[in-house]
């Protein structure tokens, strides 16, 4: 159902694959930034980076499903 809705919205598998790679870069950027903040904020910044790090596999699998649907 989600794949059909994304296909109707003209989202292609390559778009989600690129978004997946972009979120890897975002995660790395957030992780590096977490090392520069003070100790009080570091835990929250690291959790944010780890949360964003969970997105790439999900986006990649949805992109694969869209590519098969195309």
ZIDA-V332513 format. One record per residue. N is the residue number from 1. RES is the residue in one letter. SS is DSSP state (hx for helix, st for strand, lp for the rest). PHI is phi in whole degrees, 0 to 359 (NA if undefined). Layout:
{{N/RES/SS/PHI} {N/RES/SS/PHI}}
This chain:
{{1/X/lp/NA} {2/X/hx/295} {3/X/hx/296} {4/X/hx/296} {5/X/hx/296} {6/X/hx/294} {7/X/hx/295} {8/X/hx/296} {9/X/lp/276} {10/X/lp/64} {11/X/lp/270} {12/X/lp/251} {13/X/hx/300} {14/X/hx/296} {15/X/hx/298} {16/X/hx/286} {17/X/hx/295} {18/X/hx/294} {19/X/hx/296} {20/X/hx/297} {21/X/hx/294} {22/X/hx/294} {23/X/hx/290} {24/X/hx/295} {25/X/hx/297} {26/X/hx/297} {27/X/hx/298} {28/X/hx/297} {29/X/hx/297} {30/X/hx/293} {31/X/hx/293} {32/X/hx/296} {33/X/hx/297} {34/X/hx/298} {35/X/lp/283} {36/X/lp/261} {37/X/lp/273} {38/X/lp/288} {39/X/hx/300} {40/X/hx/295} {41/X/hx/263} {42/X/hx/298} {43/X/hx/298} {44/X/hx/294} {45/X/hx/294} {46/X/hx/292} {47/X/hx/297} {48/X/hx/298} {49/X/hx/296} {50/X/hx/293} {51/X/hx/298} {52/X/hx/294} {53/X/hx/293} {54/X/lp/278} {55/X/hx/287} {56/X/hx/305} {57/X/hx/297} {58/X/hx/296} {59/X/hx/296} {60/X/hx/294} {61/X/hx/292} {62/X/hx/295} {63/X/hx/298} {64/X/hx/297} {65/X/hx/296} {66/X/hx/295} {67/X/hx/297} {68/X/hx/291} {69/X/hx/289} {70/X/lp/288}}
